[in-house]
Amino acid sequence: MMLIQRKLVDITNSLYHRIYLLGWRGWIMPRYLRKLIAHSEIHRSWFLGYNAYFEEDGVAYGLARPYAKVFETLNICLLYTSPSPRD
């Protein structure tokens, strides 16, 4: 019985992760579907992915706290790339 429960939990977690990745890739869920699944774990996983929410080392990143390493990478790229000279 425990094996069946564990397998069921693995399947649902995999489903939620796939839906999270759909949101993270920018898939916009149709309004009727969002209303149909509102306040469910499926909607929550899509919404968190759509808003790029994730946790790293116990710190949550998302809308209120953007991921700083992305901006550091952009600054480094901007420093080492020079515009082409115009003739």
N, C-alpha and C positions, 0 to 999 in steps of 0.2 A: 504494500500500500504506500509506503514512504517513497519507493522508487517512482511510482506513478505520479505522486504529488510533486516530486522534484522535477520530473520530466515536464509536467504541466507548467510549473513555474519557469523553467528554462524556455519553453515555447512562448509563453506570454511576454517574458522579458525580451526575447528576440523580436517579437512582433512590435513591441513598444520602441525598441531601438531602431528598427527599420522605419517606423513612422517618424521618429525623431529625425532621422537622416533625410527623409523626404522634406520635412520642414526646413532643415538646415541647408538643403540644396536650393531652397527658394520656391518649392511647389506651393502655390496658393490654393488652399482648400476652398472649394465652392461654398458659398454662403449656406445653401440648404443643407449641405453635409455638416458644416460646422454647427448649425442649429440642431441637427439631428443627434450629434454626439457631444453636445455641450455638457460640461461638468463631468466628463468621463476621463479615465486615464489615457485613452487614445487621443482625445483632444488636448490634454495636458502635455503629452509627449510631443505632439506635432507643434504646439504653441511654443514650447521651450526650444525646440530645434529651429523653428522659424525665427525666433528672436536670438539665436546663437547663444543660448545659455549652456554653460558647462562648468564643471568643477575641476580644478587642478591643484594638487597638494593641499586639499582642504579649503581652498579659496574659490568662491563662486564668482564667475564672470558672466556678464550679460548686458542688458541695456543700461543699468545704473553703474556698472563697473566694467568698462571696456577692457579688453585684453591688451596690456601695454606692450607686449613683445611684438605685436604687429606694427605698432607705431615706431618702435625702435628699429625694426627692420626697414621700414619705409624711410626713416631718417638716414640710415646708413646708405641705403641705395641712392638717395638724393645727394648725399655728400660725395659719393664716388662716381657719379655720372655727371658729366658736364654737357651742356648743350652744344650742339654742333655749330661751329662758327659760320656766320653768314658772310657771303662774299659780295 
